Amino acid sequence: MACERILIVEDEESIRNLLSFYLEREQYEVQTAQDGQEALQLTSMFQPHLILLDITLPKLDGYDVCRELRKTLHIPIIFVSARDEETDKVLGLGIGADDYIVKPFSPRELIARVKAHLRRYFLLSHLGTSTPLNVIHYGELEVNLTSHVVKLNNRVITLSIKEFKLLSCLIQHPNRIYSVQQLFDHVWGMESLGDTRTVMVHLSNLRKKIESDIHHPKYIVNVRGIGYKFSPVDYAN
């Protein structure tokens, strides 16, 4: 595999240099951006495999950068921010980030999370390359487990990596009820240092994209007090 490329978006030079040092020591190819607009330009030119993104940036903040990138890209995005309020984390994960690390951070933990996200990203990217096409249909929803293309009414729906993994897990086992912890372990990995509440955030975001009425979902159903399931009722596979 070619050297993984990582884009650091950070306006503080000392933090940019620190992140670059630790990542380059791990043999990653690193580019840096100092503001939101430069981040979007470099993403197009550099084509990173993962982005470390600050929230408080000149010209365009990290939230807006993340929203813009998620329109077309599925690569892992990790917020690295001094903001440690729960609302900031929930917002960041809700708009498509895959993880949230609070400053000051442990370089060892950050590297561990980067490696974990890249490992899962490449696993998903290459999943099924030597196997037949695997497409699941339920009503107007179509999920291609090989190409990771999701369509609703023949229109492509853009999902983050975590959203796709949640959907593919549930849709491959219709009517099986998963607890929040089970979904977290399946998608983020049992070694993950994250918070299980992120499952709720990503499920909510996923529902907004595939459900016609999020107050009365017909695909991803909550089984009160137990967990979630994909409901195939009234649909033929």
Disulfide bonds with the S-S distance in Angstrom:
none
